[in-house]
Amino acid sequence: MYGRPNLTLSPRFEALGEALSIIFGVADDNQAKSILEKSPITDFGVTCIYPQIPGIPPYHNNGIWPFVQSYWNLAAAKAGNEAALNQGLAAIYRAGGLFLTNYENFVAQTGDFMGTEINSDRMLWSMAGNLAMVHRVFMGMNFQADGIMFQPAIPGTYPGTKTLSNFKYRNALLTISVQGTGNQIKSIQLDGKPLENAFLPASVTGTHTIAIVMQNNDFKQPINMVANHFSLPNPQTKQNGAALEWAAVPGAVQYFVYKNGALAEKINATNYTVPSGGFAEYKVSAVDKEGYESFTSEPLLFVADADVKKIEIENYAPVSKLRYSNFSGKGFVEISTVKNKVITIPVNVETAGNYLLDIRYSNGSGPWNTDNKCAIRSLSVNNQYQGALVFAQRGKDEWSDWGYSNPITVNLAAGKNSVQISFEEWNNNMNVEVNTAMLDYVRVIKL
């Protein structure tokens, strides 16, 4: 779900979330089966997302990560999809064998580590994923609080006997062998005696041998092999009176118009007349000939001027002396971990009710697509905490580029209200030291 303030469900596939939904039982058996059969899989593995985003270098976007692939493989083993597991194992072993290390990620289009935005070899989570294929897939060890449940899943392309020797489990030392293929156990023995329910208690001590023989059954299910694909860039919309307008997106065959987060119309034109009425938020996506939809454009608000109140923040905190431009009013206010940690602003409204509150700001601390210098503040109204205001980076050194924070719906009383923007302990970002933005004005919109 993404957008502001009305959220839209993204149709984009995301591999790790889908895999975890199967592993942790969020998806039921039928949903797990459907996920593995219908999810897009490319030649070199399952991509982090699908389709890819244009104009973003290969990393999470247009990337294959062995640790994500490993979770996908665990999900395939659990749900019993041999084709997905076989292709997923090949994705890990091909890269390991070809490059003789466990790289962090690969370009989805080429399967090569060259061309990725950031990378490293001997990556811990890639190695852990590789090892997990032995422990959790071929040996079938499902670690639980009170012991190990064995349930190997071995594609038919990996025949023979596999042995894991001197595996330390709590106070025991285990040698485990698995003979054959399939995902059904024909027999399992502990030191030559049947192991009931294929379960080894955590209380076991000493040196033991576990021998597993598989049924050699196939557990084939279809998978959805696809060519790697990029969606279109999202339209760049602008407001022209009562209309939305945008330049044609090359490759687009249709545009989806969203009102308040929900699909309103499908059109072929590059403009849209907004019906008259009260407050509404509009945004537009582009659809290519294969039916893939772009992200939506930045939301634009259509609201009567009388229902919008702008309150200049520099009237209630010291004006910054920084020489930036394009601000409103007499100036702007700088916030950081030490400057203007608490700003209190009176907000007067004629009628009680729900209002949308956001802040026009700039943040040139870093690029908009990476880094860790998003500014965060707590919003309180009449001494009641309302949520976190997020002032995302808008480009390195782009301090004169202004936009709006996330909006928060607040309930205001008729008359005077006290709005407080404060830096609290829980507002620290990943950078910790840099948590800076320039605040222009508060926008209050009657809903």
Disulfide bonds with the S-S distance in Angstrom:
none
